Structure formats: C-alpha cells, structure tokens
Amino acid sequence: MDSVKNIVIAGLGGQGVLTASDMLAEAAFRAGFDVKKSELHGMSQRGGSVSSDVRYGQRVWSPMVAMGEADVLLVLEETQIEINLPMLRAGGVLIGPEVIAPGALKNKKSLNVALLGAVSTVLDIPQEHWLAAIYDHLAEKLHRINEQAFALGRAAALEGAFTRH
C-alpha cells in the first residue's frame, strides 16, 4: 500500500472511459486505498478523445498522472494508443482493445469492463472489490453479461495478452 499506482484510461466518447475510471476508483477505494481521479472530456459527445487518470495508494495528493508516469495505460480504441503512449512509464503495462478477441464479447459495449478485467491482473485490488464496483455502476440487468466480460478480460491477460513497455 505504500506506493501510488498511476492508471490512465483513454478512448473515444461513448466507449465508457469515464464509467471504467469510476469503477476502477471505486474498487480501489473499497480495497482501502486513498483514491484521486481526473477526467479530460474533449469532444466526448462527438466521439472525440476522452481520458481519465486514476491514482491510488496509502496517500495520494494529486489526481493527475504526470507524463511518463503511468504504471498502466488502458486504451479502449486502437487509434488512441499512439496519442496516449507518452503517458506510460518505462516498464509500464499497455492494455489495448486487441486483448479481447473480436467477437468474444456478447455485448460490444462491455469492452470497457472486459479491459478492466485485464487491468485487474496487474493491480493489487481484490476481485470482489472490482465486481462490487461493477455492480454499483451498472443496472442489474447488465450485471451477468459484464461479470462475464470481466472474467474474459482477466483470462486474456493471464494468458499474456498485454505488453510491457
């Protein structure tokens, strides 16, 4: 719990970037961490770039991840990888949409939750906190399909589907 973890989530408006960052922040909070979050909306309502920084640890002073300091860069849209790659620190983890095989999701709107499943394998937050955060942020009728998406992302990541930079 001593060091601060820095996560940047990026994508396009409508992909669930902000929902994913809310879920991540809540899961970290439930695990007992101090959490700070910031958002950059851009032209999010028109499919423009959206990003959100989440920082958690024993004590976090700022919500912003400094350039080159992200431990994890989670990108929901392939076109946003190169734009956001400078945020990732050397040795950091890049998790992009290619982690999830095309057609693997029962609902393509669950990509953000599937990629959170992948992220969950590299962060020190127990799985029950992730699931509780997902349930809190989504309607009950979406719980099962998103729980499956989360499990799919975890399985893909555990098979080594992401890269370290």
C-alpha positions as CSV (number, residue, x, y, z in Angstrom):
1,M,0.0,0.0,0.0
2,D,3.0,2.3,0.2
3,S,3.5,3.3,-3.4
4,V,1.0,5.2,-5.5
5,K,-0.3,3.4,-8.6
6,N,-1.0,5.6,-11.7
7,I,-3.5,4.4,-14.3
8,V,-4.6,6.3,-17.4
9,I,-7.7,5.2,-19.3
10,A,-8.2,6.5,-22.8
11,G,-10.6,6.1,-25.7
12,L,-13.4,7.9,-27.6
13,G,-16.6,9.4,-26.3
14,G,-19.3,6.8,-25.8
15,Q,-16.9,3.9,-25.1
16,G,-17.3,4.0,-21.4
17,V,-13.9,5.5,-20.5
18,L,-15.4,7.6,-17.6
19,T,-17.5,4.6,-16.4
20,A,-14.4,2.4,-16.4
21,S,-12.5,5.0,-14.4
22,D,-15.3,5.3,-11.9
23,M,-15.4,1.6,-11.4
24,L,-11.6,1.4,-11.0
25,A,-11.6,4.3,-8.5
26,E,-14.4,2.7,-6.5
27,A,-12.7,-0.8,-6.5
28,A,-9.5,0.8,-5.2
29,F,-11.5,2.8,-2.5
30,R,-13.3,-0.4,-1.4
31,A,-9.8,-2.0,-1.0
32,G,-8.9,0.7,1.5
33,F,-6.8,3.0,-0.7
34,D,-6.8,6.7,-0.9
35,V,-8.0,7.5,-4.5
36,K,-7.9,10.5,-6.7
37,K,-9.4,10.8,-10.2
38,S,-9.4,13.3,-13.0
39,E,-11.1,13.5,-16.4
40,L,-10.5,15.2,-19.7
41,H,-13.6,15.1,-21.8
42,G,-12.5,16.7,-25.1
43,M,-15.2,16.3,-27.7
44,S,-16.6,13.2,-26.0
45,Q,-20.2,13.7,-27.1
46,R,-19.0,13.5,-30.7
47,G,-16.7,10.5,-30.5
48,G,-13.6,12.7,-29.6
49,S,-10.8,11.7,-27.3
50,V,-11.5,11.1,-23.7
51,S,-9.1,10.2,-20.9
52,S,-9.2,9.8,-17.2
53,D,-6.4,9.5,-14.7
54,V,-6.9,7.3,-11.6
55,R,-4.3,7.3,-8.8
56,Y,-4.4,5.3,-5.6
57,G,-2.2,4.3,-2.7
58,Q,-1.7,4.9,1.0
59,R,-1.9,8.7,0.4
60,V,-2.4,10.4,-2.9
61,W,-2.0,14.2,-3.2
62,S,-2.8,14.9,-6.8
63,P,-5.4,13.4,-9.2
64,M,-3.2,13.9,-12.3
65,V,-0.8,11.4,-13.7
66,A,2.4,13.1,-14.9
67,M,3.7,12.5,-18.4
68,G,5.7,9.2,-18.5
69,E,4.5,8.1,-15.0
70,A,1.5,5.8,-15.8
71,D,2.0,2.3,-14.4
72,V,-0.9,1.2,-16.6
73,L,-2.3,2.6,-19.8
74,L,-5.7,1.2,-20.7
75,V,-6.9,2.2,-24.1
76,L,-10.3,1.3,-25.5
77,E,-9.7,2.5,-29.0
78,E,-6.7,1.5,-31.2
79,T,-6.4,5.0,-32.6
80,Q,-5.8,6.4,-29.1
81,I,-2.8,4.3,-28.3
82,E,-0.1,6.3,-30.0
83,I,-1.6,9.6,-28.7
84,N,-1.5,8.4,-25.1
85,L,1.6,6.2,-25.1
86,P,3.8,9.1,-23.8
87,M,1.9,8.8,-20.5
88,L,3.3,5.3,-19.9
89,R,6.4,4.9,-17.8
90,A,9.3,2.7,-18.9
91,G,8.3,-0.9,-17.8
92,G,4.6,0.1,-17.6
93,V,1.8,-2.0,-18.9
94,L,-0.2,-1.2,-22.1
95,I,-3.6,-2.8,-22.3
96,G,-5.4,-2.2,-25.6
97,P,-8.5,-3.4,-27.2
98,E,-6.7,-6.2,-29.0
99,V,-6.5,-8.0,-25.7
100,I,-10.1,-9.1,-26.3
101,A,-10.6,-11.3,-29.4
102,P,-13.0,-9.9,-32.0
103,G,-16.5,-11.4,-31.4
104,A,-15.6,-12.7,-27.9
105,L,-17.9,-10.3,-26.1
106,K,-21.6,-11.0,-26.0
107,N,-22.2,-7.2,-25.9
108,K,-19.6,-4.9,-27.5
109,K,-20.5,-2.2,-25.0
110,S,-18.9,-4.4,-22.3
111,L,-15.4,-3.8,-23.8
112,N,-14.6,-1.3,-21.0
113,V,-15.4,-3.9,-18.3
114,A,-13.5,-6.7,-20.2
115,L,-10.4,-4.4,-20.3
116,L,-10.9,-3.7,-16.5
117,G,-10.7,-7.5,-16.1
118,A,-7.3,-7.4,-17.8
119,V,-6.2,-4.5,-15.7
120,S,-7.3,-6.3,-12.5
121,T,-4.5,-8.8,-13.1
122,V,-1.8,-6.2,-12.7
123,L,-3.2,-4.2,-9.8
124,D,-3.4,-5.0,-6.1
125,I,-7.1,-4.8,-5.8
126,P,-9.1,-8.0,-4.8
127,Q,-11.5,-9.3,-7.4
128,E,-14.5,-8.9,-5.1
129,H,-14.0,-5.2,-5.0
130,W,-13.9,-5.0,-8.8
131,L,-17.2,-6.9,-9.0
132,A,-18.9,-4.8,-6.3
133,A,-17.8,-1.6,-8.2
134,I,-19.2,-3.0,-11.5
135,Y,-22.5,-3.9,-9.9
136,D,-22.7,-0.4,-8.3
137,H,-22.2,1.4,-11.6
138,L,-24.4,-0.7,-13.9
139,A,-28.1,-1.6,-14.0
140,E,-28.9,-5.1,-12.5
141,K,-29.9,-6.4,-15.9
142,L,-26.3,-5.8,-17.1
143,H,-24.5,-7.5,-14.1
144,R,-24.2,-11.0,-15.6
145,I,-23.0,-10.0,-19.0
146,N,-20.4,-7.6,-17.5
147,E,-19.3,-10.2,-15.0
148,Q,-18.7,-12.5,-18.0
149,A,-16.8,-9.7,-19.8
150,F,-14.7,-9.0,-16.7
151,A,-13.8,-12.7,-16.5
152,L,-13.0,-12.8,-20.2
153,G,-10.6,-9.9,-19.8
154,R,-8.9,-11.5,-16.8
155,A,-8.4,-14.7,-18.6
156,A,-6.9,-13.0,-21.7
157,A,-4.5,-11.0,-19.5
158,L,-3.4,-14.1,-17.6
159,E,-2.6,-15.7,-20.9
160,G,-0.2,-12.8,-21.6
161,A,-2.3,-10.7,-24.0
162,F,-0.9,-7.3,-22.9
163,T,2.5,-5.7,-23.3
164,R,5.1,-4.1,-21.1
165,H,6.9,-1.0,-22.4
